[in-house]
Amino acid sequence: MTDVPTQSITIATSSEELWRLLTTVDEITGWYEEWDEIEHTGSVETMKVDFTFRLRSHSKKQEVRCRVVELDAPRRLSWIEYSDKRSAVRVSFVLEPDGDGSTILTHSKEQLPR
């Protein structure tokens, strides 16, 4: 079994506020890695299970297709990134209240078998 790389950070906001940011579709490119464009169909404002979208990075000339596979508000969000250039990756965000009004956000990226 391989270890899944994770990173955690404490953010001075409630889980609910952070959840809104993470799941608002048009906000993704403002906080997630170096993606600068999102494409999706329909008038969806917030993510839901089976929601699909594309992320593009013009500077890196990359594109990934994504599908939301887990959504447990306001605790856990996961999607799978598919690319022609690499194996699929499961991207997950876990939110835990810190007790003082802050939230611990844990982010992981798991390479999936081809």
C-alpha positions as CSV (number, residue, x, y, z in Angstrom):
1,M,0.0,0.0,0.0
2,T,1.3,3.4,-0.9
3,D,1.0,6.5,1.3
4,V,-1.3,9.2,0.0
5,P,0.4,12.7,0.2
6,T,-1.6,15.0,2.5
7,Q,-1.3,18.6,3.7
8,S,-3.2,20.2,6.6
9,I,-3.7,23.9,7.4
10,T,-5.7,25.7,10.1
11,I,-7.9,28.4,8.6
12,A,-9.5,31.1,10.7
13,T,-13.1,30.6,9.5
14,S,-16.0,28.3,10.2
15,S,-16.4,24.9,8.4
16,E,-19.6,26.2,6.8
17,E,-17.8,29.3,5.3
18,L,-14.9,27.2,4.0
19,W,-17.3,24.6,2.6
20,R,-19.1,27.3,0.6
21,L,-15.8,28.4,-0.9
22,L,-14.7,24.8,-1.7
23,T,-18.0,23.9,-3.4
24,T,-18.9,27.0,-5.3
25,V,-18.1,26.0,-8.8
26,D,-16.9,29.4,-10.2
27,E,-14.6,29.9,-7.2
28,I,-12.4,26.8,-7.9
29,T,-9.8,28.6,-10.1
30,G,-9.3,31.2,-7.4
31,W,-7.9,28.8,-4.9
32,Y,-7.1,25.4,-6.4
33,E,-3.5,25.0,-7.7
34,E,-2.6,26.8,-10.9
35,W,-5.8,26.2,-12.9
36,D,-7.1,29.4,-14.6
37,E,-10.2,28.3,-16.3
38,I,-13.2,26.0,-15.5
39,E,-15.7,24.7,-17.9
40,H,-19.0,23.1,-17.0
41,T,-22.5,22.7,-18.5
42,G,-25.7,24.0,-17.0
43,S,-26.3,26.6,-14.4
44,V,-24.9,24.7,-11.4
45,E,-23.6,27.0,-8.7
46,T,-22.4,24.5,-6.2
47,M,-21.0,21.0,-6.6
48,K,-22.9,17.8,-6.2
49,V,-22.1,14.1,-6.6
50,D,-21.6,13.2,-10.3
51,F,-21.1,16.9,-11.3
52,T,-18.5,17.1,-14.1
53,F,-16.2,19.9,-15.1
54,R,-12.9,20.6,-16.8
55,L,-10.0,22.6,-15.5
56,R,-7.4,24.2,-17.7
57,S,-4.0,25.7,-17.1
58,H,-3.0,27.9,-20.0
59,S,0.6,28.4,-18.7
60,K,1.1,24.7,-18.3
61,K,-1.0,23.8,-21.4
62,Q,-2.8,21.2,-19.3
63,E,-6.4,20.1,-19.0
64,V,-8.1,17.6,-16.7
65,R,-11.7,16.3,-16.7
66,C,-13.2,16.0,-13.2
67,R,-16.1,14.2,-11.6
68,V,-17.3,14.8,-8.1
69,V,-17.5,11.4,-6.4
70,E,-18.1,12.3,-2.7
71,L,-19.8,15.2,-1.0
72,D,-20.6,15.1,2.7
73,A,-21.4,18.7,3.7
74,P,-19.6,20.4,5.5
75,R,-17.0,17.7,6.0
76,R,-15.7,16.0,2.9
77,L,-15.4,16.7,-0.8
78,S,-13.7,14.5,-3.4
79,W,-13.4,14.4,-7.1
80,I,-11.5,12.4,-9.6
81,E,-9.2,14.1,-12.2
82,Y,-8.8,12.3,-15.5
83,S,-6.1,13.2,-18.0
84,D,-4.7,11.7,-21.2
85,K,-1.2,12.3,-19.9
86,R,-1.3,10.5,-16.5
87,S,-3.2,8.1,-14.2
88,A,-6.4,9.4,-12.7
89,V,-6.1,11.2,-9.3
90,R,-8.5,11.4,-6.5
91,V,-8.5,14.9,-4.9
92,S,-10.0,15.1,-1.4
93,F,-10.6,17.9,1.1
94,V,-11.6,17.1,4.7
95,L,-12.8,19.8,7.0
96,E,-12.7,19.5,10.8
97,P,-13.8,22.3,13.2
98,D,-10.9,23.3,15.5
99,G,-13.0,24.4,18.4
100,D,-12.1,28.0,18.4
101,G,-14.1,29.0,15.3
102,S,-11.3,27.9,13.0
103,T,-11.2,24.9,10.6
104,I,-8.5,22.3,9.9
105,L,-8.5,21.7,6.2
106,T,-6.7,18.5,5.0
107,H,-6.0,18.1,1.3
108,S,-4.9,14.9,-0.3
109,K,-4.2,13.6,-3.9
110,E,-4.2,9.9,-4.5
111,Q,-2.8,8.5,-7.7
112,L,-5.2,5.8,-8.9
113,P,-4.2,2.6,-10.7
114,R,-4.5,2.7,-14.5
